Amino acid sequence: MGRKVVVELKCDRCGRTEHSAPDGRTDNEPVFECIYKGKKLTFNDLCSGCVEVVATHVADIVREMKKVSPIRKNETRNKAVEKLTSSKTTPPPIPQKSPGLGEKNAAPHGPSQRS
């Protein structure tokens, strides 16, 4: 019977325990590390499912944007907000509910004229 060396790891993201072939990393080397706005996120071990999820999210973040980003200048936004808040016009009236087709053209109730 053959023997195989495996590594048992516990996922830092979901808590699942998984056995896999050794990947040659040292125990102190994290699989994923991210620092954003002073907050640090580190995963030392990730299961195969979480590796795919994290890789997909990172790929989404770093992919090239194909559309032009919307205008984010504060002066343009402030002018639009001022225009909306300073207008003294009244909102349009709410349309009245019109009778449905069933109410307008409904057949009278009673015995059928069929023979």
C-alpha positions in Angstrom: 0.0 0.0 0.0 1.4 3.4 -1.0 1.8 6.3 1.3 1.1 10.0 0.5 2.1 13.0 2.5 -0.7 15.5 2.9 -1.2 18.8 4.7 -4.2 19.5 6.9 -5.3 23.1 6.9 -8.1 24.9 8.5 -9.5 27.7 6.4 -9.2 31.2 8.0 -12.3 32.4 6.0 -14.9 29.7 6.5 -13.4 27.4 9.1 -13.5 24.2 6.9 -10.8 21.6 7.4 -9.2 20.3 4.2 -6.4 17.9 3.3 -4.2 18.8 0.3 -0.8 18.1 -1.2 2.0 20.2 0.3 2.5 23.4 -1.6 6.0 24.3 -0.4 4.9 27.3 1.6 6.3 28.0 5.1 3.8 28.3 8.0 4.5 32.0 8.4 3.7 33.0 4.8 0.1 34.2 4.3 -1.9 33.0 1.3 -3.6 36.4 1.0 -2.8 39.8 2.5 -4.5 43.1 1.8 -4.2 46.6 3.3 -6.9 49.2 2.6 -7.5 52.4 4.4 -5.4 51.3 7.3 -7.2 48.0 7.7 -5.3 44.8 7.2 -6.8 41.5 6.1 -4.7 38.4 6.2 -5.5 34.8 5.4 -2.8 32.3 6.3 -4.8 29.3 5.0 -7.7 29.1 2.6 -9.7 26.0 1.4 -10.0 25.4 -2.3 -13.5 27.0 -2.4 -12.4 30.2 -0.7 -9.3 30.4 -2.8 -11.5 30.6 -5.9 -13.9 33.2 -4.3 -11.0 35.4 -3.1 -9.3 35.2 -6.5 -12.5 36.2 -8.3 -13.0 39.2 -6.0 -9.5 40.4 -6.5 -9.7 39.9 -10.3 -12.9 42.0 -10.3 -11.2 44.8 -8.3 -8.1 45.0 -10.5 -9.7 44.5 -13.9 -9.6 47.4 -16.4 -12.7 49.6 -16.5 -14.2 49.7 -20.0 -16.8 52.4 -19.4 -16.1 56.0 -18.5 -16.5 56.6 -14.8 -19.4 59.0 -13.9 -18.6 62.6 -13.1 -17.5 62.8 -9.5 -16.6 66.5 -9.2 -18.2 68.0 -6.2 -19.0 71.3 -7.8 -21.1 69.6 -10.5 -22.9 67.6 -7.9 -23.5 70.6 -5.7 -25.0 72.6 -8.5 -27.4 69.8 -9.3 -28.4 69.5 -5.7 -28.9 73.2 -5.4 -31.1 73.2 -8.5 -33.3 70.5 -7.1 -33.6 72.0 -3.6 -34.1 75.6 -4.7 -36.9 74.9 -7.2 -40.2 76.1 -5.9 -42.3 74.2 -8.4 -45.0 71.8 -7.2 -44.6 68.2 -8.0 -46.8 66.9 -10.8 -50.2 65.5 -9.7 -50.6 61.8 -9.1 -52.6 60.3 -11.9 -56.0 58.9 -11.0 -56.5 55.2 -11.4 -58.5 54.5 -14.5 -61.1 51.7 -14.6 -59.7 48.4 -15.9 -61.0 46.7 -19.1 -63.0 44.2 -17.0 -64.9 47.0 -15.3 -65.8 49.0 -18.5 -66.8 46.2 -20.9 -68.0 43.6 -18.5 -70.9 41.5 -19.7 -74.2 41.7 -17.7 -74.7 39.0 -15.2 -77.6 36.7 -15.8 -78.6 33.6 -17.7 -76.8 32.9 -20.9 -78.6 33.5 -24.2 -77.0 30.4 -25.8 -79.3 27.5 -26.8 
